[in-house]
Amino acid sequence: MTDLPAAAETTPGSSSGRNLPVAIAIGVVLAVAFISATLWSPVVATGFITVFIVLASIEAAAHLRELGHRSLVPVLIVTAAVTPVATLRAGHLGQMGGVLVLLFGAAGWMLVGRERRRALARLGTTVFLGLWISFLGSFAILLITFDDAGPARLLLAIGATAFADIGAYAVGSWIGKTPIAPSLSPNKSWEGFVGGVVVAALVAAVVMPLVSELGLVEAVVVALSVAGAGFVGDLFESMVKRDLGIKDLGTLLPGHGGIMDRVDGILFALPVAWLVMVIL
């Protein structure tokens, strides 16, 4: 979520140094592809999500390696490929299987490998990336297989997060004056955050009862929850990037940065959406 327009690094047709037309085009293509996969079937959606998680893991690991933070990339790739598929097949047990693949795979790789220097740092980076990307991402599979309304539940979680992001940017650019965390992300304002939450709730209230069997109350409560969770996820990645001294965690998505720069809020929103739906 980028609420207040950056004072520096701006170019014509861009916001905060990004090519806005390209960013919009890439965003639309990804949105159409994801929605189509989600509505097609859980298997197709799982395949789409798996590819995204694998690419995000490879890209983030490669970018961190350039900064001197090495991880066990083969373990991350296997974890990213196994966890969504296992979750589709076995739900929570599949998720736990993915976590075990990550932990045992990382430990085994270090034990049989020739290089064991900075073992704790490499293990820590590997487990961190695996949990952040593969484990949190697998909650998308739990949502789409939740019940017959699974596709609507997944689209609600991700759509509300996206509209909260858009609303936060629009309102923050308009009236944003009070930074939330200036030391981490000075462009995020309280006005933008509140605006994003309101926009997400309004869109969910209007759209979801029309296109699914989800009730108005459930749609609004989920939207409010994921809007907050998505903001925390975005701020969390800002903290990581600030610590690393970088602007983006990759370059695979023109106009957006890396995959993680686009899905940071979504990854935090997915488990919160699932938990709220279970409670409701």
N, C-alpha and C positions, 0 to 999 in steps of 0.2 A: 504494500500500500504506500503510495507516494502522495502525500496530501498537499504539502506546500511546494510550489515549483522551485526548483533549485536556482540559486542566483548565478551559479557558474555552470560551465560545461553545457551550455545550451546552443543549439544550432537551429537554423530555419527548418520548420516542420518537425521539430523534435521537442521532447520534454525531458529535462534532466539529462541532456546529452544523448537521447535516443532518437532514432528515426521513427517518428510517430506513424507515418503511413505504412512503413514496412512492419512495424510492430502490430498495427491493427490488422493488416493482411494476414500475418502469421497467426495472430490470435484467432481470427475468424476461421481459418483453415483447420487449426487444431480443435476448435470448438465443434465445428461441423463433423470432423472425423470422430471425435470422442462421443458426441451425441449419437451419431449413426451406429457406432460400435455398441454403445450401451443399450440402444433400443433393439439391436439385431438379436443378441443373445448374450447370456452371461459368459459363455465360452469365448465368443469374439471379443467381448469387453475385457475379459481377463487377458487375452492375447495382446490387446492394445496396451493395457496397463503394464503388462510384463515388459514389453519392449521399452516403454517409457522409463520404467524403473531401472532396467539394465543400462540404458543409455545415460540416465542421470547418475548412476553409480560410477560408470566408467569416466564420465566427464568430470565429476566432482573429484574423484581420486586422482585423475591426471592433473587437474588444476592445483590440487594441494601438493602433489609431488613437485611441481615446478617451484613451490614455495618452501620446499624442504620437509614437508610432512608426508612421509611415505606410508602407504597402506598395502594390504595384501589384496591386490586387484582380482586375482583369480577367485579368491574366496568371496569377494563382494559380488562378482558376476554370477557365481553359482547360487549364492543366497538370493540375489535379485531374480534369478530365473525360477528357483524352486519355491520361494515363499508364496507368490500369488497363486500358482498352480496348486500347491498343497492346500492353501486356504480354500480354494474353490472345491477341492475334493473332500476336505475334512474339517472345514470351519476353523474353530479355535485350535484344535489339535494340529491342523496344518500350519497355522501361525507359529505355534510352539515348535513344530518341526523345523520351520525356517530359522527360528532363533537358535536352535541347537546346531543346525548346519553352520550358522555364522560363528558361534562360540567354539564348537569342536573343530570346525574347519580351520579357524584362525590359530587355535592352539596347536593342532596337528601340523599345520604348515610351518609354524615356527620351530617345532620340535624336530622335524625331519629336514628342514632346510639347512643350508650351509651357513647362512648369515643370520646371526642372532644378536647383532648389535642393535641397541635401542629397541629391544624387544617390546618393552612396555609401551613405548610411544607408538610403534607400528600396530600393536594389538589394540591400543586405545583408539587410534584413528580408524582402524578397520571396523571395530565394533560400533563406534559412534556413527559412522556412515551407514553401516548395515541397519542399525535400529532406526536411524533418522529417515532413511529412504525406503528400504524394503519392508520393515515391520510396520511403520506408520502407513505406508502406501497400501499394504495388504488389507487395511480396513475398508478400502473401496470394494473389495471382493465380498467382505461380510455384509456390506450395505446392499449390494446388488443381488445377493442371495438371501436377504433378510426374509422376504416373503414374496407374494405375487406382485407387490408394488415396489419391489427392489430397485428396478431402474429409476423410478420416480424418486425414491429415497436418495439414491446416489446423485442424481441430477440436482436435487434440492440442496444437498450438502455442498456440492461444488459450485452450483449456480449462485447460492446465497453468499458464498465466500467471494466469488468473482464480483457480484453486484455491490457487496460491501466495499470491495477494493475500488470499484469505479465511483461509488458514491463518496467515499472518503477523499478520493482525489479531486472530484468536482467541488464538493463543499469546502475542502481544505484550501483549494486554489481560490475560492470565492471569499471566504470569511475567516480562514484559518489564521489564528494569531497566537495561540497558546501551545508551544511545543510540549509534547508528552515526554520524550526522552532525548533531549538535545545532545547528550554525549554519545548516543548510539545512532540516532537518525533524526537530525534536526528538522527534516521536512515533514515530520508527522505531527499533526496538531490534534488537540482534544476536540475542536470543532469538526475536523474531518472525520475523526473516529466516530463521533456521535452521528454525524450525517450518514456515514457508511452503514452503521447499524440500522438506522431508520429506513434507508433505502432497501437494504436486504429484507427487512421485515415486511415492508410494503409490497415488494415484488412477490415474495413468497405468499403473502395473504391474497393477492389478486390472482396469481397464476396457478399455484399448486392445486387448489380446490377445483379448478376448471379442467385440469389435465390428468388428475389422478384421484384415487380414492382417499388420499391423505386429507385429514380434516384441517380446518382453518387454524385451530389452536396448535396442533402439532406442527404444522408448517411454520407458524410464526415463532414458536419456541425454539425449534431447530435452527431457524434462520438467525435468531438473536444469539444463540449459543455459538454457532459456527462463525458468525461475524466477529465475536470476541476472540474465539480460538484462532481464527485466521490472522487477526491482528497480532496476537502473541507470537504466532509462528513467523510472521514477517519480521517482527522486531527481534526475534531470536536469531534469524539468519543475519540481520543487520549487525547484531553483536558479534557473530562469528566473523563476518567479513571485516568489521572494524578491527577486530583483534588481528586478523591476517593482513590488514592494510590493503584490501582490494575492493573494487567496486562490484564485480560480478564473480560468480562461481563457475563461469564457463562462457562459451560463445556460440553454442549450437543453435540458438534461436535468435536470428537477426532481429534487432530492435528490442529484445527482451534481456539478452545476456545468456546465461546458461539455463538449463532446464530447472535447476533448483531455484533460480531467481524467479521463475514463473509459478512454481508449485509450493513454495515455502509455506505460505499460509494454508494451502489446501491440505498439506500433510498433517498439520496440527488440527485442522477442522474435521478430518475424517473420523478419528476415534471419538471425538467429542460428539459428533452427529450420531454415531452408532450408539454411544452410551445413553444419550438423551432419548433416542428412539426406543431403546430397551426399557428404560425407566417409564416412558409414557405408555 
